[in-house]
Amino acid sequence: MTLLGTAGGPIFMTADRRGVSTAVTYGDRVYIVDLGHGSVERLVETGLVGDTLQSALMNVRAIMFTHLHSDHITEWPAVYMTGPVNTEQGGRAADPILVRGPGNRGTLPRVFPPARPAPPVVSPDDPTPGTHAMTAYLRRAFASDFNDRLRDARWIDHDSVFDVQDIDIAPYWTVDESGVPPTLPRGTRIPVLVDGDVTVTATLVDHHPSAPAFGYRFDTPDGSVVISGDTCPSENLIDLAQGCDYLVHEVIDEIWVDEFTSALPPEAGEALRQHLLESHTTIAQVGTVAQHAGAKNLVLTHLSPAVIPAIRFSKIRQAYDGRLHVGKDLMSLGV
């Protein structure tokens, strides 16, 4: 987890050795983007929320998901399931934690490659649930535990701990099977939340066929932080990130992609190679993205693979003249 912060706080994120997660702090407030595997333990290790799991959510004001791929949401069931004990016993105030993320896309993604027979549909009655519906299914799945705790241990109800809502994209896009979002008019900001001096807005990024996928911008009196989520080079993200203090951006090593996919059977390897290079941002591309955004700092996160030889980042220096930071678990950067 790498941490970026303002008003005396730090900034932190993961380099994806375990799971993707970034936290932005402002004063004693913590805002989390994505919850990959192990991210709550990393949050406790930062010391921002006390030193036990029971206090892990004490200062968390909001959790936001960029998209609903497993490496970005795996920890959410655990956070949701244990929410009452990790807030009430940790001394948290009564306000619920705001949880925001993609809604139901409304259509299945296309089959890739196109000539491949369509696989069976998982959960055909509701094949593309969004953040709110996903959480409702968790509530049903864990009902036995929840009822035990409510009736025997006097837990508070999970619905009073978390305020879970989908981000409304109806004014901007109706998702199609390709999952490639439109280029939004310049200056378009999708509202997410306002928490005093902290304003969070979003844009549609391109991680097709996964959709909708969001990049987030945090604006505070001390500065601005933009988090890309998973995306290929995105004009929408460049617009969202204009003049930001920190752009936290995913990156994939194209040399590794070629090495990895060439070892697979040709029918699988080429399809995977196309997906990785078309839905992520390569080392050769990420510096141009940051330069066009005018970002003062570029922080590389969600490294694919988790360890990339440092010499390969020289391509970024050729395109980007700001400060470069290669993400590591528990990295802390002040805004």
Protein Blocks (a to p, Z undefined) as FASTA:
>chain_A
ZZddeehiacdddehlmbgcddddehjbccdehjaehklmmmmmnopnojbfklmmmmpm
bdcdfblcfklmmmmmmmmmmmmmmmmmnopafbdcdddddddehiacddddfklccddd
ehkllmcccfklmmmmmmmmmmmmmmmmmmmnopacfklmpccddddfklmoccdfkopa
cdddehiacdfbdehjaccddddddfdfbdcddddddddfkbccddebjadddfklmmmm
goiabdcdddddfklmmmmmmmpcfklmmmmmmmmmmmcccfklmmmmmmmnopabdcde
hiacfbdcfklmmmmmmmpccdcddddehiacdZZ
